[in-house]
Amino acid sequence: MIGNRPLRLLGHKVRRAGIRQLLYALSTLVFKTSLYKRLLEKSVSEAPTFLPTDIWPGNANRGSVLVDGDFECLGTVIRDADKPWLATSVSEAWLTSVSEFDWLRDLRAVGTDAARARARELITRWIETHGSRWQKISWQPSATGVRLANWLGQREFLAIGADATFLDQFDASIHQQNLYLQHVSGFIPTGFDRILAFKGLILTAASAKNSQLLSRWVKQLDREIDMQILGDGGHVSRSPSTELGLLRHLVDIRTALKDAKEEVSHTLQTAIDKTAPMVRFFRHGDGGLALFNGSDEGEGWLTDVVLTRSEARGKPLDTAPHSGFERLSANRTLLLLDTGNPPPMGYDQQAHAGTLSFEMSVGKERVITNCGAHFSATESWLEAQRTTAAHSTVTIENMNSSELLPQGGIGSRPNSVSAERREADGNIWIDTSMDGYGGRGTGIHTRRLYLSANGGDIRGEDTLSGVEGQKFVARFHLHPSVQASLVRQANSVLMRTPSGSGWRFRASGGVISLQESVYLGLPGQVKRTEQVVISGATQSGSGQIKWAISRLADEN
């Protein structure tokens, strides 16, 4: 198996290289040429006729850092940053975020002439270094689409006190970036990036009052919506963070179309109405998101704003069968369980090997979590955070339940994942099964969960079959705010939340221990925490552990 890994990885790479991917790669050879640069520079631009309104709040504290000459992004500050998009020894995620210009909102939040001057200064320098010179990261279609939307949304703020030279240069760059997106629109690789690119094209066409182009891009967006949004409202990537981002971008597009007195398609409106309840599905009581497939908590207040402006009042489902998630809620206790296979190729770049993992919260307090996703100026956590061991589920012989490809994405995956839900008198049972652990065709992990009607009794049973004489570990990662102590003689762990609520974790069929863990659920932060670990081994081709989490006040 190990010896064949290079061949397997090559096979996955070939399968993932779709026709759009190949065409996009070939087109970059043209975009790098001086001929294409002259083509962009010679194109004629005009000031926009209509300006979309940017409806999202910025962060004045981050904006003040920018005004002072430094640059903060993804929790990392670069000192004296005049050209942050040229920074070295930083991650691609950091450079991409900088190139999208979301940080213009932070300068707008400051609202001073100095903030406007700083924004114009940074934009001028970007145009000088990247304006008509194609660069792999800053000119990727998704970043270009988001940047166009941000530039148009902030033009009114930037124009106050600006001279004609800046505005001419600014509008010319918008025109050139839009022209580039039009050229590349037919072969943007499959994925969420296509929606971001079409957003930029739609807002630019609306600002120019070009009804023909606007109609074309809206139809393209509608097609992407039909492909990417599942029947239960979930995004095909199965990522709560992407789900929230999707809703936010769709609301942006709808707002721009309405303000421009243009028709909002039925497909777009329906997508917003379906997506908002799924965002609510993924929220814990503290307002943050669950930590599945490349997600962090996000900012709860911003999620509130997005949901409010979506104007969609649908309640979250209990079962999301198309997305592959279950939501168990009783009293103030909430369990969120991953019962689906990894997303398909093209949508799995940030996917984690977390099948059958779950999270638990009580009221506004998280108790059991996955480790989450940490995107910062370095890539040190990218590989570790995607592993099965970084999730509250079972690992077999330190393998991942799905094969993680080195450059992102999923290779071999389980044959199938199923779930069955039963309810009676407020009690909830979930039976889940993953066939083909690690994509090897053998090994079945079955997880049964029970939540009592009063929310004070959670029981679980993990069974492994088809794996002979192998060690397995069930992990339950604790939120950093939870205090835990091991009671060896009782084979249990006592847990206490910040509010003083006490819980007992008991286990049988394996050896229980308390070990170090890490929490990556807060944007830009790494927090040390602990995990409850149950270790066992299969015998005669099977193994089983049982565990229970009970509120101390509910114990007899």
URHUKA-V207214 format. One record per helix or strand of 2 or more residues. SS is the DSSP state (hx for helix, st for strand). FROM is the first residue (numbers start at 1). TO is the last residue. Records with the same first field share a line. If there is no record, write none. Layout:
# URHUKA-V207214
SS->FROM-TO  FROM-TO
This chain:
# URHUKA-V207214
hx->5-16  19-31  34-42  60-67  84-86  92-100  104-110  113-130  141-159  164-187  193-207  211-228  240-259  266-281  300-310  384-386  388-390  437-439  488-490  552-554
st->71-73  76-78  319-320  325-330  333-338  358-362  365-369  394-396  416-424  427-435  444-451  457-465  471-478  483-487  492-496  502-508  511-519  527-537  542-551
